[in-house]
Amino acid sequence: MPPTKHILRRILDAVSAAPPALLAYALFAIMVTLADFVVLPFAPASFRTSLVQYTGWGASGPYAFTIFFAFQLMLQRQRRGFVRFFGITVLLLIMITLGNFDLSEIDQPNYNNPYLTISPWRRVWTIFIPVIWIMLLHTPGMNRFCRETPEPNAT
């Protein structure tokens, strides 16, 4: 078997063995990041400014950074619990903390600037959705997946 075919097979096997919650998170993070960095720059300015009050300035927030760690969880068998906590959970907790801070600023004047406007619905994007992902990524199935297992064919 050619080396590239062997590497591709190993990647596909690792991704197919990942828990559904991790696959869903990786797909969600990819979609949000693509929307934020590829689609939104071409959207009308009025549309982009209307989204800021709901998502904050960085809609993809920590998701862009956690794509790497989600795939690392799938492809690496050692230290999965460490990667899950410090690579994904901590970044989501930072987003929740910043979301709480934003909501404490909700009554501040915005001077008719859409980038300073904070919607009460922002808590859905900055708090509720990250909490749901943290809960899904710390289910018993994910905990079993994150236990260290020996690398196959490690010599």
Salt bridges, closest charged atoms under 4 A:
ASP13 OD1 - ARG9 NH1 3.27
ASP102 OD2 - ARG122 NH1 2.84
GLU151 OE1 - ARG10 NH2 3.02
